[in-house]
Amino acid sequence: MSATPADASQGGSIDHVLTEDRLFPPSAEFAKNAVISTVEQYESLYAAARDTPDAFWRDQANEHLHWFEPFGDVCQWEAPDAKWFIGGKTNASYNCVDAHVEAGRGDKVAIIWEGEPGDQRTLTYRELQTEIAKCAEAYEQLGIGEGDVVSIYMPMTPELAIAMLACARIGAIHSVIFAGFSAESIADRNNDASAKLMITSDGLYRRGKVLPLKQTVDEALEKSTTVEKCLVLRRTGGDDTPMQSGRDVWWHDVVDSQPGKLPAKPLESETPLFILYTSGSTGKPKGILHTTAGYNLWARRTFEWVFDHRDDDIYWCTADCGWITGHSYIVYGPLTAGATCLMYEGAPNHPAEDRFWELVEKYKVTILYTAPTAVRAFIKWGDEHVDKHDLSSLRLLGSVGEGINPEAWMWYHEKIGGGRCPIVDTWWQTETGGIMMSPLPGITPTKPGSCTKPLPGVIPKIVDEIGNEVDSENGGKLCISQPWPGMLRGIWGDPKRFVEQYFMDVPGQYLTGDNARRDNDGYYWIMGRIDDVINVSGHRLSTIEVESALVSHPNVCEAAVVGRPDDLKGQAIAAFVTTTDREINDEFLKELKLHVRKQIGALAQPDDIRFTSALPKTRSGKIMRRLLRDVAAGRELAGDTSTLEDLASIAQLQEKD
Ligand code: WT7
């Protein structure tokens, strides 16, 4: 059965709307002017990228990137090593700003920015170019050049994007660390990447409060052995920012006075562009490496295809630049495409729960890209915050980070999209560099909860345990069987882990770590991770990472961490711990939560911690996470428990409910 949007809204309540078989075709109106406007157009692009990838990507790269020197071969692929656009020279900062200035579009607005307190700035492409050049000039004075790693720990200000693009301008490698991570996490990342320069700000505004970022960085720098200099932006003001002489310099002292003339350096296609740390199935986050030309092209083309970008759009991606979504769809994709982007610094509920809708109305946002966890929060906060505002400028909505529940999808569609805006549910990963599967808004009938179909260049396969393609209806491991320009090029400093993690299961194919199924219409449904990775508010965390943080507390003996379903976050973090003989009380509980926060950051703080005398284990000593997941979710215990070493421990855990 399929239903039209009109059917879906019957009955008023959204609860009854069910998943699989509802189909929402794009309106004729939308399809008429779309970048990809016919199914035939998509199919011919898809077939060309699959069957003649070299010719396809040669044309794409020549048309959509600037080349200082032309490339020879399009792709050299010997799993796991991919090289794209061999021998060519380009520059991502040139593609993001100079290309537009050269083409006479320098006066177009690149970034409209609003700070949490309400301060505003706009930067044209020409102004952005000058700011990037100034920052790059300051880097050179600070001794930073091609191949050096720059760690960036900043609030969502234009300077964050400028700092990233200034690295790209001279061939330095940025490593952006989300400004919610702890000093420990910053230090780990600095040391792993041998970062030479650290950039931060005095403070960050969050819900009206000032968080002292520089203090956290100072703590991190005590343990960061390779960082030589620290560049500090004044954001929140006040005179109490400690500056260490010889190491720390103010942005306004060293950047603002530069001439702003430094041209973008021609860089070989495979020059590392950035490292971004993400959680894997072990305790140690891995530095995902992306390189210049392939990533830049992928970010641009996927942005243009999926968001149907037009010259007069006002595009807003609500992510933080600390995540891959911000890298690809606040900075590299939209700027290379010459878009006008709104950037917002603060919380969605400050000063009130209507802040996003106020921004949409004020700046006449046409494309909004956000996360299911945000949509679920908006639903909870109540429709009255939305109803206060005119959202008629919106024409397209996007979703990323986790699957969007049909209920949230329907609310987003009706309440925010006024029933007229297509929703693009975009599936991708830090590793993929950009969107891999998504509806194309002009042509793809959408089904709530499905990321629909692969983009040109993406060849998905669903395989079983031993790598054979399976009956896709039942689902299996999701792999990608041909290289694509935006794919990761490695894990920083760990080639062995790179192969083991992504290319061992099915030789020659990229293993995504997700389970998926494909329905009879060829639509893909992501079914969640196959590894010990959980998805908390659209952010990836390794359960083992949280366990390691817990056991580093002197009173914790053993810890097991699992995800449990949560209405707002998607998954919440549930921890089970065995302890030394310390008394168990609220104070201890609080202390443990804070301990994890301090070790990793606020996003890793467990929602529940349960104390137990023993963890359920198999005879071979493996923690039975499946059982713990059931206990955490308050479900009846499912499955076979005959291998349990200690059934009593389960009974004890359940008693706590
Ligand atoms: C993992 C990647 C992609 C940028 C944000 C997260 C899950 C992401 C979807 C979606 C279902 C999704 C997957 C994936 N995921 N988007 N639209 N539908 N699942 O990037 O931190 O690298 O996490 O997030 O499990 O593997 P990330």
Residues whose N, C-alpha, C, O or C-beta is under 5 A from the ligand:
A	BS01	WT7	T325 S399 V400 G401 E402 G403 D425 T426 W427 W428 Q429 T430 E431 C451 T512 D514 I526 G538 R540
